[in-house]
């Protein structure tokens, strides 16, 4: 079982954690671990998801504090960074 604490390495944030911070994709933090872990599972299956695919995959996680727009942006940012890192 992977928890939110287990996805970073060497004291550094996972790219999804960084993207959620960059995009302001959380407020209270209650749903954030679940959102990030769901996004991680999505990107492992589909490294280049569309906005629609992200929304569909994340539909089981509910956030009452923030806009899903920022969450989708964060997932897309992490996907872009992952693809760029694999190219380099």
N, CA, C and O atoms as a printed pandas DataFrame, in Angstrom:
     atom_number atom_name residue_name chain_id  residue_number  x_coord  y_coord  z_coord
0              1         N          UNK        A               1    0.854   -1.172    0.000
1              2        CA          UNK        A               1    0.000    0.000    0.000
2              3         C          UNK        A               1    0.897    1.231    0.000
3              4         O          UNK        A               1    1.792    1.365    0.835
4              5         N          UNK        A               2    0.647    2.107   -0.932
5              6        CA          UNK        A               2    1.397    3.359   -1.010
6              7         C          UNK        A               2    0.559    4.471   -0.410
7              8         O          UNK        A               2   -0.606    4.651   -0.766
8              9         N          UNK        A               3    1.160    5.209    0.497
9             10        CA          UNK        A               3    0.493    6.367    1.088
10            11         C          UNK        A               3    1.115    7.631    0.520
11            12         O          UNK        A               3    2.119    7.573   -0.190
12            13         N          UNK        A               4    0.526    8.755    0.828
13            14        CA          UNK        A               4    1.046   10.033    0.344
14            15         C          UNK        A               4    2.474   10.260    0.828
15            16         O          UNK        A               4    3.276   10.880    0.129
16            17         N          UNK        A               5    2.794    9.762    2.017
17            18        CA          UNK        A               5    4.143    9.924    2.553
18            19         C          UNK        A               5    5.166    9.098    1.784
19            20         O          UNK        A               5    6.363    9.378    1.852
20            21         N          UNK        A               6    4.711    8.087    1.057
21            22        CA          UNK        A               6    5.623    7.190    0.368
22            23         C          UNK        A               6    5.902    7.526   -1.078
23            24         O          UNK        A               6    6.624    6.779   -1.739
24            25         N          UNK        A               7    5.363    8.614   -1.601
25            26        CA          UNK        A               7    5.573    8.865   -3.032
26            27         C          UNK        A               7    6.717    9.823   -3.329
27            28         O          UNK        A               7    7.223    9.827   -4.451
28            29         N          UNK        A               8    7.137   10.621   -2.382
29            30        CA          UNK        A               8    8.291   11.488   -2.589
30            31         C          UNK        A               8    9.565   10.685   -2.405
31            32         O          UNK        A               8    9.517    9.518   -2.016
32            33         N          UNK        A               9   10.703   11.303   -2.681
33            34        CA          UNK        A               9   11.968   10.607   -2.466
34            35         C          UNK        A               9   13.023   11.587   -1.982
35            36         O          UNK        A               9   13.056   12.746   -2.396
36            37         N          UNK        A              10   13.874   11.105   -1.107
37            38        CA          UNK        A              10   14.982   11.908   -0.580
38            39         C          UNK        A              10   14.522   13.256   -0.038
39            40         O          UNK        A              10   15.213   14.262   -0.197
40            41         N          UNK        A              11   13.363   13.273    0.598
41            42        CA          UNK        A              11   12.857   14.510    1.176
42            43         C          UNK        A              11   12.305   15.498    0.163
43            44         O          UNK        A              11   11.967   16.627    0.519
44            45         N          UNK        A              12   12.207   15.086   -1.099
45            46        CA          UNK        A              12   11.680   15.961   -2.152
46            47         C          UNK        A              12   10.238   15.580   -2.457
47            48         O          UNK        A              12    9.834   14.425   -2.316
48            49         N          UNK        A              13    9.487   16.567   -2.873
49            50        CA          UNK        A              13    8.098   16.321   -3.249
50            51         C          UNK        A              13    8.016   15.542   -4.556
51            52         O          UNK        A              13    8.858   15.697   -5.440
52            53         N          UNK        A              14    7.007   14.718   -4.662
53            54        CA          UNK        A              14    6.686   14.041   -5.916
54            55         C          UNK        A              14    6.218   15.121   -6.901
55            56         O          UNK        A              14    5.665   16.130   -6.465
56            57         N          UNK        A              15    6.420   14.942   -8.208
57            58        CA          UNK        A              15    5.962   15.951   -9.174
58            59         C          UNK        A              15    4.482   16.321   -9.030
59            60         O          UNK        A              15    4.114   17.471   -9.267
60            61         N          UNK        A              16    3.643   15.379   -8.652
61            62        CA          UNK        A              16    2.228   15.713   -8.442
62            63         C          UNK        A              16    2.040   16.596   -7.219
63            64         O          UNK        A              16    1.227   17.520   -7.242
64            65         N          UNK        A              17    2.777   16.324   -6.160
65            66        CA          UNK        A              17    2.693   17.178   -4.972
66            67         C          UNK        A              17    3.130   18.598   -5.324
67            68         O          UNK        A              17    2.488   19.567   -4.919
68            69         N          UNK        A              18    4.217   18.719   -6.073
69            70        CA          UNK        A              18    4.718   20.035   -6.499
70            71         C          UNK        A              18    3.678   20.724   -7.372
71            72         O          UNK        A              18    3.428   21.918   -7.206
72            73         N          UNK        A              19    3.072   19.995   -8.294
73            74        CA          UNK        A              19    2.079   20.584   -9.197
74            75         C          UNK        A              19    0.847   21.062   -8.432
75            76         O          UNK        A              19    0.301   22.120   -8.744
76            77         N          UNK        A              20    0.405   20.300   -7.438
77            78        CA          UNK        A              20   -0.739   20.732   -6.630
78            79         C          UNK        A              20   -0.405   22.029   -5.899
79            80         O          UNK        A              20   -1.255   22.913   -5.792
80            81         N          UNK        A              21    0.808   22.152   -5.400
81            82        CA          UNK        A              21    1.222   23.410   -4.759
82            83         C          UNK        A              21    1.271   24.545   -5.777
83            84         O          UNK        A              21    0.734   25.626   -5.536
84            85         N          UNK        A              22    1.916   24.294   -6.913
85            86        CA          UNK        A              22    2.066   25.328   -7.946
86            87         C          UNK        A              22    0.721   25.853   -8.433
87            88         O          UNK        A              22    0.574   27.051   -8.675
88            89         N          UNK        A              23   -0.257   24.971   -8.576
89            90        CA          UNK        A              23   -1.558   25.341   -9.136
90            91         C          UNK        A              23   -2.582   25.756   -8.085
91            92         O          UNK        A              23   -3.707   26.114   -8.433
92            93         N          UNK        A              24   -2.216   25.713   -6.815
93            94        CA          UNK        A              24   -3.171   26.058   -5.763
94            95         C          UNK        A              24   -4.357   25.109   -5.759
95            96         O          UNK        A              24   -5.502   25.529   -5.597
96            97         N          UNK        A              25   -4.069   23.817   -5.939
97            98        CA          UNK        A              25   -5.119   22.817   -6.117
98            99         C          UNK        A              25   -5.606   22.210   -4.804
99           100         O          UNK        A              25   -6.138   21.101   -4.796
100          101         N          UNK        A              26   -5.433   22.908   -3.726
101          102        CA          UNK        A              26   -5.948   22.433   -2.445
102          103         C          UNK        A              26   -6.134   23.618   -1.519
103          104         O          UNK        A              26   -5.533   24.674   -1.715
104          105         N          UNK        A              27   -6.961   23.437   -0.518
105          106        CA          UNK        A              27   -7.119   24.460    0.512
106          107         C          UNK        A              27   -6.978   23.839    1.889
107          108         O          UNK        A              27   -6.030   24.141    2.613
108          109         N          UNK        A              28   -7.905   22.983    2.254
109          110        CA          UNK        A              28   -7.859   22.439    3.617
110          111         C          UNK        A              28   -6.903   21.256    3.731
111          112         O          UNK        A              28   -6.391   20.988    4.818
112          113         N          UNK        A              29   -6.655   20.552    2.649
113          114        CA          UNK        A              29   -5.748   19.414    2.663
114          115         C          UNK        A              29   -6.406   18.085    2.977
115          116         O          UNK        A              29   -5.751   17.044    2.919
116          117         N          UNK        A              30   -7.680   18.100    3.306
117          118        CA          UNK        A              30   -8.367   16.866    3.686
118          119         C          UNK        A              30   -8.416   15.857    2.530
119          120         O          UNK        A              30   -8.131   14.677    2.731
120          121         N          UNK        A              31   -8.768   16.307    1.342
121          122        CA          UNK        A              31   -8.902   15.392    0.207
122          123         C          UNK        A              31   -7.626   15.282   -0.621
123          124         O          UNK        A              31   -7.530   14.417   -1.492
124          125         N          UNK        A              32   -6.656   16.136   -0.366
125          126        CA          UNK        A              32   -5.461   16.216   -1.206
126          127         C          UNK        A              32   -4.713   14.895   -1.342
127          128         O          UNK        A              32   -4.363   14.530   -2.464
128          129         N          UNK        A              33   -4.448   14.157   -0.263
129          130        CA          UNK        A              33   -3.730   12.890   -0.448
130          131         C          UNK        A              33   -4.447   11.935   -1.408
131          132         O          UNK        A              33   -3.810   11.313   -2.258
132          133         N          UNK        A              34   -5.752   11.823   -1.272
133          134        CA          UNK        A              34   -6.513   10.955   -2.169
134          135         C          UNK        A              34   -6.478   11.444   -3.601
135          136         O          UNK        A              34   -6.358   10.647   -4.532
136          137         N          UNK        A              35   -6.581   12.748   -3.782
137          138        CA          UNK        A              35   -6.520   13.326   -5.129
138          139         C          UNK        A              35   -5.167   13.033   -5.775
139          140         O          UNK        A              35   -5.101   12.614   -6.931
140          141         N          UNK        A              36   -4.102   13.255   -5.030
141          142        CA          UNK        A              36   -2.760   13.046   -5.576
142          143         C          UNK        A              36   -2.528   11.572   -5.899
143          144         O          UNK        A              36   -1.976   11.251   -6.951
144          145         N          UNK        A              37   -2.939   10.682   -5.018
145          146        CA          UNK        A              37   -2.742    9.256   -5.277
146          147         C          UNK        A              37   -3.594    8.770   -6.447
147          148         O          UNK        A              37   -3.155    7.913   -7.213
148          149         N          UNK        A              38   -4.800    9.304   -6.594
149          150        CA          UNK        A              38   -5.620    8.956   -7.762
150          151         C          UNK        A              38   -4.968    9.478   -9.040
151          152         O          UNK        A              38   -4.931    8.781  -10.055
152          153         N          UNK        A              39   -4.457   10.703   -8.987
153          154        CA          UNK        A              39   -3.789   11.275  -10.154
154          155         C          UNK        A              39   -2.546   10.460  -10.513
155          156         O          UNK        A              39   -2.259   10.249  -11.691
156          157         N          UNK        A              40   -1.826   10.013   -9.516
157          158        CA          UNK        A              40   -0.638    9.175   -9.750
158          159         C          UNK        A              40   -1.038    7.887  -10.462
159          160         O          UNK        A              40   -0.378    7.476  -11.417
160          161         N          UNK        A              41   -2.107    7.253  -10.007
161          162        CA          UNK        A              41   -2.594    6.029  -10.654
162          163         C          UNK        A              41   -3.000    6.304  -12.101
163          164         O          UNK        A              41   -2.720    5.500  -12.990
164          165         N          UNK        A              42   -3.654    7.428  -12.335
165          166        CA          UNK        A              42   -4.049    7.792  -13.696
166          167         C          UNK        A              42   -2.824    7.951  -14.585
167          168         O          UNK        A              42   -2.779    7.394  -15.681
168          169         N          UNK        A              43   -1.828    8.709  -14.122
169          170        CA          UNK        A              43   -0.651    8.973  -14.954
170          171         C          UNK        A              43    0.181    7.717  -15.193
171          172         O          UNK        A              43    0.888    7.628  -16.197
172          173         N          UNK        A              44    0.107    6.760  -14.297
173          174        CA          UNK        A              44    0.789    5.482  -14.535
174          175         C          UNK        A              44    0.103    4.712  -15.660
175          176         O          UNK        A              44    0.761    3.972  -16.390
176          177         N          UNK        A              45   -1.194    4.875  -15.806
177          178        CA          UNK        A              45   -1.961    4.198  -16.862
178          179         C          UNK        A              45   -1.980    4.993  -18.160
179          180         O          UNK        A              45   -1.972    4.428  -19.254
180          181         N          UNK        A              46   -2.005    6.310  -18.018
181          182        CA          UNK        A              46   -2.135    7.190  -19.177
182          183         C          UNK        A              46   -1.254    8.414  -18.942
183          184         O          UNK        A              46   -1.663    9.335  -18.235
184          185         N          UNK        A              47   -0.059    8.440  -19.517
185          186        CA          UNK        A              47    0.861    9.544  -19.246
186          187         C          UNK        A              47    0.470   10.883  -19.881
187          188         O          UNK        A              47    1.089   11.908  -19.596
188          189         N          UNK        A              48   -0.550   10.877  -20.735
189          190        CA          UNK        A              48   -0.967   12.111  -21.399
190          191         C          UNK        A              48   -2.496   12.207  -21.431
191          192         O          UNK        A              48   -3.095   12.198  -22.507
192          193         N          UNK        A              49   -3.126   12.299  -20.262
193          194        CA          UNK        A              49   -4.592   12.329  -20.241
194          195         C          UNK        A              49   -5.151   13.688  -20.663
195          196         O          UNK        A              49   -4.538   14.732  -20.441
196          197         N          UNK        A              50   -6.314   13.641  -21.269
197          198        CA          UNK        A              50   -7.028   14.877  -21.597
198          199         C          UNK        A              50   -7.703   15.407  -20.332
199          200         O          UNK        A              50   -7.759   14.721  -19.312
200          201         N          UNK        A              51   -8.209   16.626  -20.413
201          202        CA          UNK        A              51   -8.949   17.190  -19.280
202          203         C          UNK        A              51  -10.145   16.308  -18.926
203          204         O          UNK        A              51  -10.425   16.064  -17.752
204          205         N          UNK        A              52  -10.833   15.842  -19.940
205          206        CA          UNK        A              52  -12.002   14.979  -19.736
206          207         C          UNK        A              52  -11.609   13.670  -19.053
207          208         O          UNK        A              52  -12.292   13.217  -18.134
208          209         N          UNK        A              53  -10.519   13.070  -19.497
209          210        CA          UNK        A              53  -10.061   11.817  -18.880
210          211         C          UNK        A              53   -9.680   12.030  -17.417
211          212         O          UNK        A              53   -9.950   11.177  -16.571
212          213         N          UNK        A              54   -9.058   13.156  -17.125
213          214        CA          UNK        A              54   -8.701   13.462  -15.733
214          215         C          UNK        A              54   -9.969   13.601  -14.898
215          216         O          UNK        A              54  -10.083   12.993  -13.834
216          217         N          UNK        A              55  -10.919   14.397  -15.378
217          218        CA          UNK        A              55  -12.171   14.593  -14.634
218          219         C          UNK        A              55  -12.897   13.269  -14.407
219          220         O          UNK        A              55  -13.390   13.009  -13.309
220          221         N          UNK        A              56  -12.961   12.435  -15.441
221          222        CA          UNK        A              56  -13.639   11.141  -15.310
222          223         C          UNK        A              56  -12.940   10.250  -14.289
223          224         O          UNK        A              56  -13.598    9.633  -13.451
224          225         N          UNK        A              57  -11.623   10.179  -14.353
225          226        CA          UNK        A              57  -10.869    9.304  -13.458
226          227         C          UNK        A              57  -10.960    9.771  -12.013
227          228         O          UNK        A              57  -11.009    8.954  -11.093
228          229         N          UNK        A              58  -10.982   11.079  -11.815
229          230        CA          UNK        A              58  -10.976   11.649  -10.472
230          231         C          UNK        A              58  -12.386   11.806   -9.889
231          232         O          UNK        A              58  -12.538   12.307   -8.775
232          233         N          UNK        A              59  -13.398   11.391  -10.616
233          234        CA          UNK        A              59  -14.788   11.636  -10.211
234          235         C          UNK        A              59  -15.141   11.066   -8.842
235          236         O          UNK        A              59  -16.044   11.584   -8.185
236          237         N          UNK        A              60  -14.467   10.030   -8.399
237          238        CA          UNK        A              60  -14.770    9.434   -7.103
238          239         C          UNK        A              60  -14.248   10.213   -5.915
239          240         O          UNK        A              60  -14.624    9.931   -4.777
240          241         N          UNK        A              61  -13.388   11.190   -6.160
241          242        CA          UNK        A              61  -12.838   12.022   -5.086
242          243         C          UNK        A              61  -13.567   13.357   -5.073
243          244         O          UNK        A              61  -13.648   14.043   -6.093
244          245         N          UNK        A              62  -14.089   13.713   -3.929
245          246        CA          UNK        A              62  -14.864   14.946   -3.815
246          247         C          UNK        A              62  -14.090   15.977   -3.012
247          248         O          UNK        A              62  -13.534   15.679   -1.955
248          249         N          UNK        A              63  -14.066   17.188   -3.532
249          250        CA          UNK        A              63  -13.438   18.314   -2.840
250          251         C          UNK        A              63  -14.475   19.428   -2.752
251          252         O          UNK        A              63  -15.045   19.837   -3.763
252          253         N          UNK        A              64  -14.710   19.903   -1.563
253          254        CA          UNK        A              64  -15.684   20.977   -1.365
254          255         C          UNK        A              64  -15.020   22.344   -1.219
255          256         O          UNK        A              64  -15.707   23.364   -1.165
256          257         N          UNK        A              65  -13.704   22.372   -1.157
257          258        CA          UNK        A              65  -13.008   23.633   -0.863
258          259         C          UNK        A              65  -12.515   24.375   -2.097
259          260         O          UNK        A              65  -12.554   25.604   -2.136
260          261         N          UNK        A              66  -12.063   23.658   -3.082
261          262        CA          UNK        A              66  -11.395   24.304   -4.203
262          263         C          UNK        A              66  -12.085   23.933   -5.507
263          264         O          UNK        A              66  -12.975   23.083   -5.541
264          265         N          UNK        A              67  -11.669   24.564   -6.537
265          266        CA          UNK        A              67  -12.212   24.305   -7.864
266          267         C          UNK        A              67  -11.493   23.114   -8.488
267          268         O          UNK        A              67  -10.281   22.960   -8.339
268          269         N          UNK        A              68  -12.228   22.300   -9.168
269          270        CA          UNK        A              68  -11.615   21.172   -9.863
270          271         C          UNK        A              68  -10.737   21.646  -11.012
271          272         O          UNK        A              68   -9.897   20.888  -11.497
272          273         N          UNK        A              69  -10.916   22.873  -11.452
273          274        CA          UNK        A              69  -10.092   23.428  -12.523
274          275         C          UNK        A              69   -8.621   23.374  -12.121
275          276         O          UNK        A              69   -7.775   22.966  -12.917
276          277         N          UNK        A              70   -8.314   23.782  -10.896
277          278        CA          UNK        A              70   -6.929   23.773  -10.427
278          279         C          UNK        A              70   -6.391   22.354  -10.294
279          280         O          UNK        A              70   -5.214   22.106  -10.560
280          281         N          UNK        A              71   -7.236   21.436   -9.891
281          282        CA          UNK        A              71   -6.812   20.037   -9.765
282          283         C          UNK        A              71   -6.464   19.477  -11.143
283          284         O          UNK        A              71   -5.435   18.819  -11.302
284          285         N          UNK        A              72   -7.307   19.731  -12.132
285          286        CA          UNK        A              72   -7.032   19.268  -13.495
286          287         C          UNK        A              72   -5.749   19.913  -14.006
287          288         O          UNK        A              72   -4.926   19.238  -14.625
288          289         N          UNK        A              73   -5.567   21.196  -13.759
289          290        CA          UNK        A              73   -4.327   21.875  -14.174
290          291         C          UNK        A              73   -3.104   21.235  -13.533
291          292         O          UNK        A              73   -2.075   21.056  -14.184
292          293         N          UNK        A              74   -3.219   20.897  -12.268
293          294        CA          UNK        A              74   -2.092   20.283  -11.556
294          295         C          UNK        A              74   -1.736   18.932  -12.166
295          296         O          UNK        A              74   -0.557   18.623  -12.342
296          297         N          UNK        A              75   -2.733   18.135  -12.483
297          298        CA          UNK        A              75   -2.468   16.821  -13.078
298          299         C          UNK        A              75   -1.835   16.991  -14.449
299          300         O          UNK        A              75   -0.900   16.269  -14.794
300          301         N          UNK        A              76   -2.330   17.929  -15.227
301          302        CA          UNK        A              76   -1.748   18.166  -16.560
302          303         C          UNK        A              76   -0.319   18.686  -16.448
303          304         O          UNK        A              76    0.541   18.305  -17.243
304          305         N          UNK        A              77   -0.057   19.551  -15.471
305          306        CA          UNK        A              77    1.305   20.048  -15.257
306          307         C          UNK        A              77    2.245   18.894  -14.916
307          308         O          UNK        A              77    3.336   18.795  -15.479
308          309         N          UNK        A              78    1.834   18.034  -14.013
309          310        CA          UNK        A              78    2.668   16.887  -13.632
310          311         C          UNK        A              78    2.891   15.963  -14.826
311          312         O          UNK        A              78    3.991   15.441  -15.008
312          313         N          UNK        A              79    1.864   15.760  -15.635
313          314        CA          UNK        A              79    2.000   14.909  -16.819
314          315         C          UNK        A              79    3.023   15.499  -17.784
315          316         O          UNK        A              79    3.868   14.778  -18.313
316          317         N          UNK        A              80    2.946   16.814  -18.014
317          318        CA          UNK        A              80    3.916   17.473  -18.906
318          319         C          UNK        A              80    5.331   17.328  -18.369
319          320         O          UNK        A              80    6.253   17.010  -19.120
320          321         N          UNK        A              81    5.508   17.559  -17.071
321          322        CA          UNK        A              81    6.842   17.447  -16.470
322          323         C          UNK        A              81    7.370   16.021  -16.549
323          324         O          UNK        A              81    8.556   15.810  -16.805
324          325         N          UNK        A              82    6.502   15.048  -16.332
325          326        CA          UNK        A              82    6.928   13.648  -16.428
326          327         C          UNK        A              82    7.374   13.312  -17.841
327          328         O          UNK        A              82    8.394   12.649  -18.030
328          329         N          UNK        A              83    6.613   13.768  -18.841
329          330        CA          UNK        A              83    6.989   13.497  -20.234
330          331         C          UNK        A              83    8.300   14.181  -20.575
331          332         O          UNK        A              83    9.149   13.596  -21.246
332          333         N          UNK        A              84    8.472   15.416  -20.119
333          334        CA          UNK        A              84    9.709   16.154  -20.390
334          335         C          UNK        A              84   10.897   15.466  -19.729
335          336         O          UNK        A              84   11.962   15.338  -20.333
336          337         N          UNK        A              85   10.712   15.027  -18.491
337          338        CA          UNK        A              85   11.794   14.364  -17.763
338          339         C          UNK        A              85   12.197   13.069  -18.470
339          340         O          UNK        A              85   13.380   12.731  -18.511
340          341         N          UNK        A              86   11.236   12.349  -19.020
341          342        CA          UNK        A              86   11.542   11.100  -19.721
342          343         C          UNK        A              86   12.265   11.359  -21.035
343          344         O          UNK        A              86   13.072   10.539  -21.471
344          345         N          UNK        A              87   11.979   12.505  -21.675
345          346        CA          UNK        A              87   12.670   12.875  -22.914
346          347         C          UNK        A              87   14.135   13.191  -22.652
347          348         O          UNK        A              87   15.022   12.795  -23.407
348          349         N          UNK        A              88   14.367   13.924  -21.548
349          350        CA          UNK        A              88   15.729   14.386  -21.229
350          351         C          UNK        A              88   16.567   13.266  -20.779
351          352         O          UNK        A              88   17.742   13.460  -20.466
